């Protein structure tokens, strides 16, 4: 999967938020997708769900959330400037 990249020097606080299918993210993350919740139980998810991924200007993942508005709010709460990418 190709991630967008921005000029890091001019976009220090810029992050982009992209909607991605849960099963695609899980497949891309491989073994990292086999995580547990706070109780130690396997994290179960709907593979067809849409998750919202917050990416740094260099394309690295910062966060994965299940709600677009929450993703934007979380970015702003951390003094970041979110933009949407399709």
Backbone atoms as SQL, in Angstrom:
CREATE TABLE atoms (id INTEGER PRIMARY KEY, chain TEXT, resi INTEGER, resn TEXT, atom TEXT, x REAL, y REAL, z REAL);
INSERT INTO atoms VALUES
  (1, 'A', 1, 'UNK', 'N', 0.838, -1.175, 0.000),
  (2, 'A', 1, 'UNK', 'CA', 0.000, 0.000, 0.000),
  (3, 'A', 1, 'UNK', 'C', 0.881, 1.235, 0.000),
  (4, 'A', 2, 'UNK', 'N', 0.586, 2.177, -0.860),
  (5, 'A', 2, 'UNK', 'CA', 1.349, 3.409, -0.940),
  (6, 'A', 2, 'UNK', 'C', 0.778, 4.423, 0.049),
  (7, 'A', 3, 'UNK', 'N', 1.660, 5.027, 0.833),
  (8, 'A', 3, 'UNK', 'CA', 1.243, 6.062, 1.761),
  (9, 'A', 3, 'UNK', 'C', 1.637, 7.414, 1.192),
  (10, 'A', 4, 'UNK', 'N', 0.829, 8.404, 1.462),
  (11, 'A', 4, 'UNK', 'CA', 1.136, 9.760, 1.044),
  (12, 'A', 4, 'UNK', 'C', 2.315, 10.270, 1.866),
  (13, 'A', 5, 'UNK', 'N', 3.147, 11.114, 1.276),
  (14, 'A', 5, 'UNK', 'CA', 4.213, 11.764, 2.030),
  (15, 'A', 5, 'UNK', 'C', 4.169, 13.249, 1.739),
  (16, 'A', 6, 'UNK', 'N', 4.582, 14.023, 2.713),
  (17, 'A', 6, 'UNK', 'CA', 4.609, 15.470, 2.591),
  (18, 'A', 6, 'UNK', 'C', 6.014, 15.948, 2.914),
  (19, 'A', 7, 'UNK', 'N', 6.353, 17.142, 2.478),
  (20, 'A', 7, 'UNK', 'CA', 7.627, 17.740, 2.810),
  (21, 'A', 7, 'UNK', 'C', 7.647, 17.988, 4.310),
  (22, 'A', 8, 'UNK', 'N', 8.425, 17.209, 5.035),
  (23, 'A', 8, 'UNK', 'CA', 8.438, 17.278, 6.495),
  (24, 'A', 8, 'UNK', 'C', 8.888, 18.637, 6.990),
  (25, 'A', 9, 'UNK', 'N', 9.787, 19.290, 6.291),
  (26, 'A', 9, 'UNK', 'CA', 10.282, 20.595, 6.742),
  (27, 'A', 9, 'UNK', 'C', 9.184, 21.656, 6.755),
  (28, 'A', 10, 'UNK', 'N', 8.245, 21.562, 5.839),
  (29, 'A', 10, 'UNK', 'CA', 7.179, 22.570, 5.773),
  (30, 'A', 10, 'UNK', 'C', 5.889, 22.110, 6.416),
  (31, 'A', 11, 'UNK', 'N', 5.861, 20.887, 6.909),
  (32, 'A', 11, 'UNK', 'CA', 4.616, 20.330, 7.450),
  (33, 'A', 11, 'UNK', 'C', 4.851, 19.674, 8.812),
  (34, 'A', 12, 'UNK', 'N', 5.537, 20.377, 9.703),
  (35, 'A', 12, 'UNK', 'CA', 5.924, 19.772, 10.975),
  (36, 'A', 12, 'UNK', 'C', 4.737, 19.255, 11.779),
  (37, 'A', 13, 'UNK', 'N', 3.611, 19.952, 11.793),
  (38, 'A', 13, 'UNK', 'CA', 2.450, 19.535, 12.569),
  (39, 'A', 13, 'UNK', 'C', 1.351, 18.935, 11.705),
  (40, 'A', 14, 'UNK', 'N', 1.613, 18.773, 10.432),
  (41, 'A', 14, 'UNK', 'CA', 0.609, 18.255, 9.510),
  (42, 'A', 14, 'UNK', 'C', 0.519, 16.736, 9.626),
  (43, 'A', 15, 'UNK', 'N', -0.691, 16.243, 9.767),
  (44, 'A', 15, 'UNK', 'CA', -0.953, 14.808, 9.724),
  (45, 'A', 15, 'UNK', 'C', -2.085, 14.590, 8.734),
  (46, 'A', 16, 'UNK', 'N', -2.139, 13.419, 8.165),
  (47, 'A', 16, 'UNK', 'CA', -3.269, 13.128, 7.298),
  (48, 'A', 16, 'UNK', 'C', -4.028, 11.933, 7.831),
  (49, 'A', 17, 'UNK', 'N', -5.321, 11.974, 7.596),
  (50, 'A', 17, 'UNK', 'CA', -6.212, 10.927, 8.076),
  (51, 'A', 17, 'UNK', 'C', -6.824, 10.239, 6.870),
  (52, 'A', 18, 'UNK', 'N', -6.682, 8.930, 6.861),
  (53, 'A', 18, 'UNK', 'CA', -7.144, 8.160, 5.714),
  (54, 'A', 18, 'UNK', 'C', -8.020, 7.003, 6.190),
  (55, 'A', 19, 'UNK', 'N', -9.155, 6.818, 5.541),
  (56, 'A', 19, 'UNK', 'CA', -10.047, 5.691, 5.842),
  (57, 'A', 19, 'UNK', 'C', -9.474, 4.438, 5.189),
  (58, 'A', 20, 'UNK', 'N', -9.371, 3.373, 5.988),
  (59, 'A', 20, 'UNK', 'CA', -8.853, 2.112, 5.466),
  (60, 'A', 20, 'UNK', 'C', -9.665, 0.954, 6.039),
  (61, 'A', 21, 'UNK', 'N', -9.835, -0.090, 5.259),
  (62, 'A', 21, 'UNK', 'CA', -10.589, -1.263, 5.705),
  (63, 'A', 21, 'UNK', 'C', -9.765, -2.023, 6.745),
  (64, 'A', 22, 'UNK', 'N', -10.424, -2.449, 7.803),
  (65, 'A', 22, 'UNK', 'CA', -9.757, -3.115, 8.921),
  (66, 'A', 22, 'UNK', 'C', -8.964, -4.336, 8.464),
  (67, 'A', 23, 'UNK', 'N', -9.534, -5.146, 7.589),
  (68, 'A', 23, 'UNK', 'CA', -8.834, -6.368, 7.162),
  (69, 'A', 23, 'UNK', 'C', -7.575, -6.040, 6.368),
  (70, 'A', 24, 'UNK', 'N', -7.579, -4.933, 5.627),
  (71, 'A', 24, 'UNK', 'CA', -6.388, -4.534, 4.882),
  (72, 'A', 24, 'UNK', 'C', -5.282, -4.092, 5.832),
  (73, 'A', 25, 'UNK', 'N', -5.663, -3.334, 6.852),
  (74, 'A', 25, 'UNK', 'CA', -4.684, -2.910, 7.847),
  (75, 'A', 25, 'UNK', 'C', -4.117, -4.102, 8.606),
  (76, 'A', 26, 'UNK', 'N', -4.989, -5.009, 9.012),
  (77, 'A', 26, 'UNK', 'CA', -4.544, -6.187, 9.754),
  (78, 'A', 26, 'UNK', 'C', -3.579, -7.020, 8.910),
  (79, 'A', 27, 'UNK', 'N', -3.886, -7.196, 7.643),
  (80, 'A', 27, 'UNK', 'CA', -3.013, -7.968, 6.760),
  (81, 'A', 27, 'UNK', 'C', -1.666, -7.269, 6.591),
  (82, 'A', 28, 'UNK', 'N', -1.699, -5.964, 6.441),
  (83, 'A', 28, 'UNK', 'CA', -0.466, -5.201, 6.256),
  (84, 'A', 28, 'UNK', 'C', 0.398, -5.222, 7.517),
  (85, 'A', 29, 'UNK', 'N', -0.245, -5.203, 8.669),
  (86, 'A', 29, 'UNK', 'CA', 0.484, -5.166, 9.928),
  (87, 'A', 29, 'UNK', 'C', 0.963, -6.546, 10.360),
  (88, 'A', 30, 'UNK', 'N', 0.446, -7.597, 9.741),
  (89, 'A', 30, 'UNK', 'CA', 0.898, -8.950, 10.019),
  (90, 'A', 30, 'UNK', 'C', 0.766, -9.338, 11.475),
  (91, 'A', 31, 'UNK', 'N', 1.852, -9.771, 12.063),
  (92, 'A', 31, 'UNK', 'CA', 1.836, -10.258, 13.444),
  (93, 'A', 31, 'UNK', 'C', 1.410, -9.174, 14.426),
  (94, 'A', 32, 'UNK', 'N', 1.629, -7.921, 14.109),
  (95, 'A', 32, 'UNK', 'CA', 1.226, -6.841, 15.001),
  (96, 'A', 32, 'UNK', 'C', -0.282, -6.783, 15.166),
  (97, 'A', 33, 'UNK', 'N', -1.028, -7.388, 14.247),
  (98, 'A', 33, 'UNK', 'CA', -2.485, -7.369, 14.331),
  (99, 'A', 33, 'UNK', 'C', -2.998, -8.335, 15.396),
  (100, 'A', 34, 'UNK', 'N', -2.140, -9.248, 15.852),
  (101, 'A', 34, 'UNK', 'CA', -2.533, -10.205, 16.884),
  (102, 'A', 34, 'UNK', 'C', -2.271, -9.610, 18.260),
  (103, 'A', 35, 'UNK', 'N', -3.013, -8.589, 18.599),
  (104, 'A', 35, 'UNK', 'CA', -2.839, -7.906, 19.875),
  (105, 'A', 35, 'UNK', 'C', -3.972, -8.278, 20.816),
  (106, 'A', 36, 'UNK', 'N', -3.783, -7.947, 22.072),
  (107, 'A', 36, 'UNK', 'CA', -4.807, -8.220, 23.071),
  (108, 'A', 36, 'UNK', 'C', -5.313, -6.911, 23.648),
  (109, 'A', 37, 'UNK', 'N', -6.507, -6.982, 24.243),
  (110, 'A', 37, 'UNK', 'CA', -7.050, -5.792, 24.887),
  (111, 'A', 37, 'UNK', 'C', -6.466, -5.669, 26.292),
  (112, 'A', 38, 'UNK', 'N', -6.969, -4.716, 27.066),
  (113, 'A', 38, 'UNK', 'CA', -6.438, -4.477, 28.406),
  (114, 'A', 38, 'UNK', 'C', -6.617, -5.674, 29.340),
  (115, 'A', 39, 'UNK', 'N', -7.575, -6.535, 29.042),
  (116, 'A', 39, 'UNK', 'CA', -7.818, -7.723, 29.863),
  (117, 'A', 39, 'UNK', 'C', -7.034, -8.942, 29.378),
  (118, 'A', 40, 'UNK', 'N', -6.215, -8.777, 28.349),
  (119, 'A', 40, 'UNK', 'CA', -5.427, -9.878, 27.826),
  (120, 'A', 40, 'UNK', 'C', -6.168, -10.758, 26.841),
  (121, 'A', 41, 'UNK', 'N', -7.390, -10.361, 26.485),
  (122, 'A', 41, 'UNK', 'CA', -8.177, -11.134, 25.523),
  (123, 'A', 41, 'UNK', 'C', -7.790, -10.714, 24.096),
  (124, 'A', 42, 'UNK', 'N', -7.819, -11.647, 23.151),
  (125, 'A', 42, 'UNK', 'CA', -7.522, -11.271, 21.763),
  (126, 'A', 42, 'UNK', 'C', -8.458, -10.162, 21.287),
  (127, 'A', 43, 'UNK', 'N', -7.890, -9.215, 20.573),
  (128, 'A', 43, 'UNK', 'CA', -8.661, -8.105, 20.034),
  (129, 'A', 43, 'UNK', 'C', -9.449, -8.600, 18.835),
  (130, 'A', 44, 'UNK', 'N', -10.762, -8.582, 18.948),
  (131, 'A', 44, 'UNK', 'CA', -11.638, -9.064, 17.889),
  (132, 'A', 44, 'UNK', 'C', -12.207, -7.855, 17.146),
  (133, 'A', 45, 'UNK', 'N', -12.256, -7.926, 15.823),
  (134, 'A', 45, 'UNK', 'CA', -12.762, -6.803, 15.046),
  (135, 'A', 45, 'UNK', 'C', -13.493, -7.294, 13.806),
  (136, 'A', 46, 'UNK', 'N', -14.345, -6.421, 13.312),
  (137, 'A', 46, 'UNK', 'CA', -15.068, -6.680, 12.074),
  (138, 'A', 46, 'UNK', 'C', -14.104, -6.401, 10.917),
  (139, 'A', 47, 'UNK', 'N', -13.734, -7.403, 10.141),
  (140, 'A', 47, 'UNK', 'CA', -12.762, -7.185, 9.077),
  (141, 'A', 47, 'UNK', 'C', -13.232, -6.207, 8.002),
  (142, 'A', 48, 'UNK', 'N', -14.542, -6.010, 7.888),
  (143, 'A', 48, 'UNK', 'CA', -15.054, -5.077, 6.888),
  (144, 'A', 48, 'UNK', 'C', -15.275, -3.665, 7.440),
  (145, 'A', 49, 'UNK', 'N', -14.940, -3.471, 8.704),
  (146, 'A', 49, 'UNK', 'CA', -15.096, -2.142, 9.314),
  (147, 'A', 49, 'UNK', 'C', -14.114, -1.166, 8.676),
  (148, 'A', 50, 'UNK', 'N', -14.482, 0.094, 8.700),
  (149, 'A', 50, 'UNK', 'CA', -13.599, 1.158, 8.235),
  (150, 'A', 50, 'UNK', 'C', -12.946, 1.785, 9.453),
  (151, 'A', 51, 'UNK', 'N', -11.613, 1.839, 9.435),
  (152, 'A', 51, 'UNK', 'CA', -10.854, 2.485, 10.500),
  (153, 'A', 51, 'UNK', 'C', -10.207, 3.732, 9.914),
  (154, 'A', 52, 'UNK', 'N', -9.935, 4.695, 10.762),
  (155, 'A', 52, 'UNK', 'CA', -9.346, 5.963, 10.345),
  (156, 'A', 52, 'UNK', 'C', -7.937, 6.042, 10.897),
  (157, 'A', 53, 'UNK', 'N', -6.983, 6.096, 9.986),
  (158, 'A', 53, 'UNK', 'CA', -5.572, 6.050, 10.358),
  (159, 'A', 53, 'UNK', 'C', -4.990, 7.450, 10.278),
  (160, 'A', 54, 'UNK', 'N', -4.354, 7.855, 11.374),
  (161, 'A', 54, 'UNK', 'CA', -3.660, 9.139, 11.428),
  (162, 'A', 54, 'UNK', 'C', -2.208, 8.862, 11.068),
  (163, 'A', 55, 'UNK', 'N', -1.739, 9.527, 10.009),
  (164, 'A', 55, 'UNK', 'CA', -0.366, 9.350, 9.524),
  (165, 'A', 55, 'UNK', 'C', 0.421, 10.638, 9.730),
  (166, 'A', 56, 'UNK', 'N', 1.691, 10.503, 10.100),
  (167, 'A', 56, 'UNK', 'CA', 2.593, 11.643, 10.168),
  (168, 'A', 56, 'UNK', 'C', 2.928, 12.083, 8.744),
  (169, 'A', 57, 'UNK', 'N', 3.547, 13.227, 8.627),
  (170, 'A', 57, 'UNK', 'CA', 3.902, 13.754, 7.307),
  (171, 'A', 57, 'UNK', 'C', 4.806, 12.805, 6.533),
  (172, 'A', 58, 'UNK', 'N', 5.596, 11.990, 7.240),
  (173, 'A', 58, 'UNK', 'CA', 6.487, 11.044, 6.559),
  (174, 'A', 58, 'UNK', 'C', 5.794, 9.735, 6.182),
  (175, 'A', 59, 'UNK', 'N', 4.488, 9.622, 6.495),
  (176, 'A', 59, 'UNK', 'CA', 3.712, 8.442, 6.124),
  (177, 'A', 59, 'UNK', 'C', 3.588, 7.403, 7.222),
  (178, 'A', 60, 'UNK', 'N', 4.321, 7.558, 8.314),
  (179, 'A', 60, 'UNK', 'CA', 4.230, 6.572, 9.396),
  (180, 'A', 60, 'UNK', 'C', 2.906, 6.704, 10.138),
  (181, 'A', 61, 'UNK', 'N', 2.423, 5.578, 10.650),
  (182, 'A', 61, 'UNK', 'CA', 1.158, 5.567, 11.396),
  (183, 'A', 61, 'UNK', 'C', 1.372, 6.137, 12.792),
  (184, 'A', 62, 'UNK', 'N', 0.448, 6.998, 13.194),
  (185, 'A', 62, 'UNK', 'CA', 0.476, 7.541, 14.553),
  (186, 'A', 62, 'UNK', 'C', -0.622, 6.897, 15.384),
  (187, 'A', 63, 'UNK', 'N', -1.790, 6.716, 14.787),
  (188, 'A', 63, 'UNK', 'CA', -2.933, 6.165, 15.519),
  (189, 'A', 63, 'UNK', 'C', -3.920, 5.547, 14.544),
  (190, 'A', 64, 'UNK', 'N', -4.720, 4.621, 15.081),
  (191, 'A', 64, 'UNK', 'CA', -5.810, 4.006, 14.327),
  (192, 'A', 64, 'UNK', 'C', -7.056, 4.130, 15.191),
  (193, 'A', 65, 'UNK', 'N', -8.097, 4.768, 14.651),
  (194, 'A', 65, 'UNK', 'CA', -9.332, 4.970, 15.395),
  (195, 'A', 65, 'UNK', 'C', -10.507, 4.477, 14.570),
  (196, 'A', 66, 'UNK', 'N', -11.622, 4.225, 15.234),
  (197, 'A', 66, 'UNK', 'CA', -12.780, 3.681, 14.517),
  (198, 'A', 66, 'UNK', 'C', -13.802, 4.740, 14.134),
  (199, 'A', 67, 'UNK', 'N', -13.470, 6.016, 14.324),
  (200, 'A', 67, 'UNK', 'CA', -14.407, 7.083, 14.026),
  (201, 'A', 67, 'UNK', 'C', -13.644, 8.276, 13.441),
  (202, 'A', 68, 'UNK', 'N', -14.113, 8.800, 12.317),
  (203, 'A', 68, 'UNK', 'CA', -13.430, 9.901, 11.634),
  (204, 'A', 68, 'UNK', 'C', -13.346, 11.146, 12.507),
  (205, 'A', 69, 'UNK', 'N', -14.457, 11.523, 13.111),
  (206, 'A', 69, 'UNK', 'CA', -14.457, 12.731, 13.940),
  (207, 'A', 69, 'UNK', 'C', -13.499, 12.593, 15.120),
  (208, 'A', 70, 'UNK', 'N', -13.440, 11.412, 15.697),
  (209, 'A', 70, 'UNK', 'CA', -12.526, 11.173, 16.814),
  (210, 'A', 70, 'UNK', 'C', -11.076, 11.257, 16.351),
  (211, 'A', 71, 'UNK', 'N', -10.786, 10.770, 15.166),
  (212, 'A', 71, 'UNK', 'CA', -9.430, 10.848, 14.627),
  (213, 'A', 71, 'UNK', 'C', -9.001, 12.303, 14.462),
  (214, 'A', 72, 'UNK', 'N', -9.886, 13.125, 13.919),
  (215, 'A', 72, 'UNK', 'CA', -9.572, 14.549, 13.759),
  (216, 'A', 72, 'UNK', 'C', -9.429, 15.232, 15.115),
  (217, 'A', 73, 'UNK', 'N', -10.316, 14.916, 16.042),
  (218, 'A', 73, 'UNK', 'CA', -10.262, 15.522, 17.377),
  (219, 'A', 73, 'UNK', 'C', -8.985, 15.120, 18.107),
  (220, 'A', 74, 'UNK', 'N', -8.597, 13.868, 17.998),
  (221, 'A', 74, 'UNK', 'CA', -7.375, 13.398, 18.654),
  (222, 'A', 74, 'UNK', 'C', -6.149, 14.114, 18.089),
  (223, 'A', 75, 'UNK', 'N', -6.121, 14.289, 16.779),
  (224, 'A', 75, 'UNK', 'CA', -5.001, 15.005, 16.168),
  (225, 'A', 75, 'UNK', 'C', -4.943, 16.444, 16.682),
  (226, 'A', 76, 'UNK', 'N', -6.076, 17.123, 16.666),
  (227, 'A', 76, 'UNK', 'CA', -6.115, 18.518, 17.131),
  (228, 'A', 76, 'UNK', 'C', -5.760, 18.619, 18.617),
  (229, 'A', 77, 'UNK', 'N', -6.209, 17.645, 19.415),
  (230, 'A', 77, 'UNK', 'CA', -5.919, 17.653, 20.855),
  (231, 'A', 77, 'UNK', 'C', -4.419, 17.525, 21.121),
  (232, 'A', 78, 'UNK', 'N', -3.688, 17.013, 20.147),
  (233, 'A', 78, 'UNK', 'CA', -2.236, 16.863, 20.276),
  (234, 'A', 78, 'UNK', 'C', -1.482, 17.907, 19.458),
  (235, 'A', 79, 'UNK', 'N', -2.144, 19.044, 19.210),
  (236, 'A', 79, 'UNK', 'CA', -1.550, 20.188, 18.498),
  (237, 'A', 79, 'UNK', 'C', -1.078, 19.842, 17.093),
  (238, 'A', 80, 'UNK', 'N', -1.810, 18.949, 16.442),
  (239, 'A', 80, 'UNK', 'CA', -1.509, 18.567, 15.071),
  (240, 'A', 80, 'UNK', 'C', -2.563, 19.155, 14.141),
  (241, 'A', 81, 'UNK', 'N', -2.200, 19.334, 12.880),
  (242, 'A', 81, 'UNK', 'CA', -3.088, 19.903, 11.876),
  (243, 'A', 81, 'UNK', 'C', -3.535, 18.801, 10.917),
  (244, 'A', 82, 'UNK', 'N', -4.720, 18.204, 11.142),
  (245, 'A', 82, 'UNK', 'CA', -5.145, 17.072, 10.310),
  (246, 'A', 82, 'UNK', 'C', -5.754, 17.512, 8.978),
  (247, 'A', 83, 'UNK', 'N', -5.494, 16.708, 7.961),
  (248, 'A', 83, 'UNK', 'CA', -6.138, 16.855, 6.659),
  (249, 'A', 83, 'UNK', 'C', -6.628, 15.476, 6.247),
  (250, 'A', 84, 'UNK', 'N', -7.622, 15.444, 5.398),
  (251, 'A', 84, 'UNK', 'CA', -8.195, 14.195, 4.936),
  (252, 'A', 84, 'UNK', 'C', -7.550, 13.784, 3.619),
  (253, 'A', 85, 'UNK', 'N', -7.289, 12.494, 3.475),
  (254, 'A', 85, 'UNK', 'CA', -6.745, 11.946, 2.229),
  (255, 'A', 85, 'UNK', 'C', -7.668, 10.830, 1.796),
  (256, 'A', 86, 'UNK', 'N', -7.966, 10.767, 0.511),
  (257, 'A', 86, 'UNK', 'CA', -8.875, 9.734, 0.000),
  (258, 'A', 86, 'UNK', 'C', -8.098, 8.666, -0.715);
